[in-house]
């Protein structure tokens, strides 16, 4: 059935479970950097599947590997143990000196694949790369490159993976590329207009069902005026199914700064809406109609909707701040739009808690890349 039994150790850490796990407001595991460093930015990017949690550490510093090569850590959700340490496979070819490749700047995962972005990586130019890994073995499956490498493409700034496709943004070229995971081939190229920030903070491909759709954010559309839009595209045909403009056209906005998508719903956030409080808008993939408008649960503290992710039934919304009391994450029902859980920072001084979020049918994860866990400003992440 749907019941579950949990057995705890003396430290009140969940160590075994029977029955299906479901997301709630209880921290199952606290994750910390394996090599604590104030410049590591552990938790800058996070992702969750039913079996695994992936954590990006894009500014990692390790003398044996060069300057800031970056890492991605993969953990088992069932017990919080480290499964893989994925290191930058191209650390000898950094073209940006002390800036590094930012391997791990964005991550996405399913039970089958881990996708890692490295938006500063040097190829024929400082254009970026993305890497697809086997989630079970940790082996590299394919390396994805920008179709037209050039400096400041930032290919890999935003990534999203399903069991069928890998979606990678190329900010500098106003494109998002869809690759087929079975052979590594480029399947579709989605091209924006000349608008700033095409796909910068938001690309999402459906991780459920037939993996039909992807959502792409374009918060730079009419930047400073009507303020952004999002696109729902069909992965199979490449056609744009819906173009959604910002529902709120008053003043300075950032609609599409984060997006989420599954087979039945897609969502876009505007973290500057309502006097900077932020809002999230949820739409039907069938009709394109607005089904839920989710406002900031608090009347103060902004950046609600800075990060988003969607499972088959729930939406997680991150709200980050340099003030730990303002940093939270929220879990909503997609069917009703109701708030189900508020995820508060589990430690004091949790700077940037909620900067990154992920959710699957069974687990959620929240990143906090400047917490003092393991070392000052080392960063942490929390599995729920």
C-alpha positions in Angstrom: 0.0 0.0 0.0 1.0 3.6 0.5 2.1 3.3 4.2 5.7 3.5 5.3 7.6 2.5 8.4 10.8 4.4 9.5 13.4 3.2 11.8 15.7 5.8 13.5 19.1 5.6 15.0 20.1 7.5 18.2 20.8 10.7 16.3 17.3 10.7 14.9 18.5 10.2 11.4 16.3 8.0 9.2 18.3 4.9 8.4 15.8 2.3 7.1 12.3 2.4 5.6 9.7 0.1 4.3 7.0 1.0 1.8 7.1 3.9 -0.6 8.7 7.1 0.7 6.9 10.4 0.1 7.9 14.0 0.4 7.2 15.8 3.7 8.7 18.5 5.8 11.1 16.2 7.7 14.8 16.3 6.9 15.9 12.8 6.1 19.5 13.6 5.5 21.9 16.6 5.7 24.5 16.5 2.9 27.8 18.4 3.2 30.8 18.9 1.0 33.2 15.9 0.8 36.0 18.5 0.6 34.8 21.5 2.6 35.8 24.8 1.2 34.6 28.4 1.5 34.9 28.6 -2.3 33.3 25.3 -3.2 29.7 26.5 -3.6 28.4 23.0 -2.7 24.6 23.0 -3.2 24.7 25.7 -5.9 22.7 23.2 -8.0 20.7 20.2 -6.9 18.4 17.6 -8.4 16.4 14.6 -7.2 15.1 11.4 -8.7 13.3 8.5 -6.8 16.7 6.8 -6.2 19.3 9.5 -6.3 20.2 13.1 -5.4 22.8 15.0 -7.4 24.6 18.0 -5.9 26.6 20.5 -8.0 29.8 22.0 -6.6 30.8 24.3 -9.5 33.6 26.3 -7.9 35.5 23.5 -6.3 39.1 24.0 -5.4 41.5 21.1 -5.3 45.2 21.5 -5.8 45.5 18.0 -7.4 43.0 18.9 -10.0 43.9 22.4 -10.9 41.9 25.6 -10.2 38.2 25.4 -9.5 37.4 22.4 -11.8 34.1 21.5 -10.2 32.4 18.3 -9.1 29.0 16.6 -9.0 28.2 14.3 -6.0 25.5 11.6 -6.3 23.9 10.2 -3.2 21.5 7.3 -2.5 18.2 8.6 -1.3 17.4 5.5 0.7 20.3 6.1 3.2 22.0 9.3 2.3 25.3 7.6 1.4 27.6 8.9 -1.3 27.3 6.8 -4.5 29.5 8.7 -6.9 32.0 11.6 -7.0 31.9 12.8 -10.6 34.9 15.0 -11.3 35.4 17.4 -14.2 36.5 15.2 -17.2 38.1 18.1 -19.0 40.1 19.8 -16.2 43.3 20.0 -18.3 41.7 22.3 -20.9 40.4 25.1 -18.8 40.5 28.3 -20.8 39.5 30.8 -18.3 42.3 30.7 -15.8 41.1 31.2 -12.2 37.4 31.2 -13.3 37.4 27.5 -14.0 35.0 25.5 -16.0 32.1 25.7 -13.5 31.5 22.0 -13.9 28.3 21.4 -11.8 26.8 24.9 -12.3 23.6 23.0 -13.1 22.6 19.4 -12.6 19.6 17.2 -13.4 18.9 13.6 -12.8 16.6 10.6 -13.2 17.1 7.1 -12.0 18.9 6.4 -15.3 20.9 9.5 -16.1 22.8 12.4 -14.5 23.3 15.6 -16.6 25.9 18.1 -15.6 26.5 21.6 -17.0 29.9 23.3 -17.3 29.1 26.7 -18.8 32.6 28.1 -18.7 34.4 25.1 -20.2 36.9 25.8 -22.9 36.3 23.9 -26.2 37.4 25.7 -29.3 36.4 28.8 -27.4 35.1 29.5 -23.9 31.6 28.2 -24.8 30.7 25.5 -22.3 29.8 21.8 -22.3 27.4 19.4 -20.8 28.0 15.8 -19.7 25.6 12.9 -19.6 26.4 10.1 -17.0 24.9 6.7 -16.2 23.3 7.2 -12.8 23.9 3.6 -11.6 27.5 3.3 -12.6 28.7 6.9 -12.8 30.2 6.3 -16.2 30.3 9.1 -18.8 27.8 8.3 -21.6 28.0 11.3 -23.9 29.6 14.8 -24.0 27.3 17.5 -25.5 28.8 20.6 -27.2 27.4 23.8 -28.5 26.6 23.4 -32.2 28.5 26.7 -32.9 31.1 27.1 -30.2 32.1 30.7 -29.4 33.2 32.7 -26.4 30.5 33.5 -23.9 27.9 31.0 -25.2 27.4 29.7 -21.6 26.3 26.4 -23.0 25.3 24.3 -20.0 24.1 27.2 -17.8 20.8 25.4 -17.5 20.2 21.7 -18.1 17.4 19.2 -17.8 17.3 15.4 -18.4 14.6 12.7 -18.8 15.2 9.0 -19.7 14.8 10.0 -23.3 16.2 13.5 -23.8 18.8 16.0 -22.5 17.9 19.7 -22.8 20.8 22.2 -22.7 20.6 26.0 -22.9 23.1 28.1 -24.8 22.5 31.6 -23.4 24.8 33.4 -25.7 23.3 32.1 -28.9 19.6 32.3 -27.8 19.2 28.6 -28.3 18.3 25.5 -26.4 19.5 22.1 -27.7 17.6 18.8 -27.3 19.8 15.7 -27.5 18.7 12.0 -27.7 20.1 10.0 -24.8 20.2 6.7 -26.6 22.7 7.8 -29.2 23.9 11.3 -28.2 22.6 12.9 -31.4 21.2 16.4 -31.6 17.5 16.0 -32.0 16.1 19.6 -31.9 17.3 23.1 -31.8 14.9 25.6 -30.2 15.8 29.2 -31.2 14.7 32.3 -29.4 14.5 35.8 -30.9 17.1 38.5 -30.2 15.8 38.7 -26.7 18.2 38.6 -23.8 18.3 35.7 -21.3 16.8 32.9 -23.5 17.0 29.8 -21.3 19.4 31.4 -18.9 17.8 30.4 -15.7 15.1 28.0 -17.0 14.9 25.0 -19.2 12.9 21.9 -18.2 12.0 18.7 -20.0 9.3 16.4 -18.8 10.7 13.5 -16.7 7.5 11.5 -16.7 5.3 9.5 -19.1 6.2 9.8 -22.7 8.6 12.8 -22.2 6.5 14.8 -24.6 7.3 18.4 -23.6 9.9 20.9 -22.7 9.6 24.4 -21.2 12.0 27.2 -22.0 12.1 30.5 -20.1 12.8 33.8 -21.7 12.7 36.4 -19.0 14.6 39.0 -21.1 11.6 39.4 -23.5 10.7 43.1 -23.2 13.0 43.2 -20.3 12.0 46.0 -17.8 8.6 46.4 -19.5 6.1 43.5 -19.8 8.9 41.3 -18.5 9.3 37.8 -20.0 7.6 34.8 -21.4 7.8 31.0 -21.5 7.5 28.5 -24.3 6.1 24.9 -24.2 7.6 22.9 -27.1 7.0 19.4 -28.4 10.1 17.3 -28.1 9.1 15.0 -30.9 8.1 17.5 -33.6 10.1 20.5 -32.4 7.0 22.7 -32.7 6.1 25.4 -30.2 2.8 24.4 -28.6 2.2 27.5 -26.5 3.9 30.9 -26.0 2.9 32.3 -22.7 3.4 36.0 -22.0 3.7 37.4 -18.5 0.3 37.6 -16.9 1.4 40.7 -15.0 2.5 43.5 -17.4 2.9 46.2 -14.8 6.5 47.4 -14.4 9.8 45.6 -14.1 9.4 41.8 -14.3 11.3 38.5 -14.8 8.6 36.0 -15.9 10.4 32.8 -17.1 13.4 33.2 -14.8 12.7 29.6 -13.7 10.5 27.0 -15.3 9.3 23.5 -14.6 7.5 20.9 -16.8 5.8 17.4 -16.7 3.3 15.8 -19.0 0.2 17.6 -17.6 1.5 20.9 -16.3 4.2 23.5 -16.9 5.1 26.5 -14.8 7.0 29.7 -14.9 8.0 32.0 -12.1 8.4 35.8 -11.8 10.5 36.5 -8.8 10.0 40.3 -9.3 6.2 40.2 -9.3 4.0 41.9 -6.7 6.5 44.4 -5.6 9.4 41.9 -5.7 7.6 39.3 -3.6 7.4 36.9 -6.5 4.7 34.7 -8.0 4.5 31.3 -9.8 2.1 30.5 -12.6 1.0 27.0 -13.4 -0.5 26.1 -16.8 -2.1 23.0 -18.5 -0.1 21.3 -21.2 -3.4 20.3 -22.8 -5.0 23.7 -23.2 -2.3 26.2 -22.3 -4.7 27.8 -19.8 -3.6 29.2 -16.5 -4.7 26.8 -13.7 -3.0 28.1 -10.6 -1.5 31.5 -9.6 0.7 30.9 -6.5 1.7 34.0 -4.5 4.4 34.4 -2.0 3.0 32.9 1.3 4.6 35.8 3.2 4.0 39.5 2.8 7.7 40.3 3.1 10.9 38.8 1.7 11.4 38.5 -2.0 12.8 36.0 -4.5 9.8 33.6 -4.2 10.1 31.4 -7.3 13.8 31.9 -7.8 14.0 28.1 -8.3 11.4 25.6 -9.4 11.0 21.9 -10.1 8.1 19.6 -10.7 7.4 15.9 -10.1 4.4 14.1 -11.5 2.1 15.4 -8.7 4.0 18.2 -6.9 5.7 21.5 -7.5 8.6 22.7 -5.3 9.3 26.5 -5.1 12.6 27.9 -3.7 12.8 31.3 -2.0 16.4 32.2 -1.2 17.9 35.2 0.6 21.1 36.2 2.3 19.0 36.4 5.4 18.5 32.8 6.8 15.1 33.6 8.2 13.8 34.5 4.8 15.1 31.4 3.0 12.5 28.7 2.5 11.1 26.2 0.1 7.5 25.2 -0.5 5.8 22.1 -1.8 2.5 22.5 -3.6 -0.1 20.1 -5.0 -0.3 20.4 -8.8 -3.9 19.2 -8.9 -5.2 21.7 -6.3 -2.5 24.4 -6.2 -2.6 24.2 -2.4 0.5 24.5 -0.2 1.3 21.1 1.3 4.6 21.7 3.1 6.8 24.6 4.1 10.5 23.5 4.2 12.3 25.8 6.7 16.1 26.0 6.9 17.2 23.3 9.3 20.2 25.2 10.5 20.9 28.7 11.5 22.9 30.9 9.2 21.5 28.9 6.2 22.5 31.6 3.6 21.1 30.8 0.2 18.9 28.0 1.4 16.4 27.5 -1.4 18.7 28.8 -4.2 18.3 25.4 -5.8 15.5 22.8 -5.4 14.5 19.4 -6.9 11.7 17.0 -6.4 10.7 13.5 -7.5 7.7 11.3 -6.8 9.4 10.2 -3.5 12.0 12.8 -2.5 12.8 16.5 -2.5 16.1 18.3 -2.1 17.0 21.9 -1.2 20.4 23.4 -1.7 22.1 26.0 0.4 25.4 26.8 -1.1 26.8 29.1 1.6 26.0 27.4 4.9 28.6 26.8 7.5 28.3 23.0 7.4 31.7 21.3 7.5 33.5 24.7 7.1 32.6 28.4 6.9 30.6 29.0 3.7 31.1 25.5 2.5 27.5 24.8 1.7 25.0 22.0 2.3 21.9 20.3 0.9 18.9 18.6 2.6 16.9 15.6 1.5 13.2 15.4 2.5 
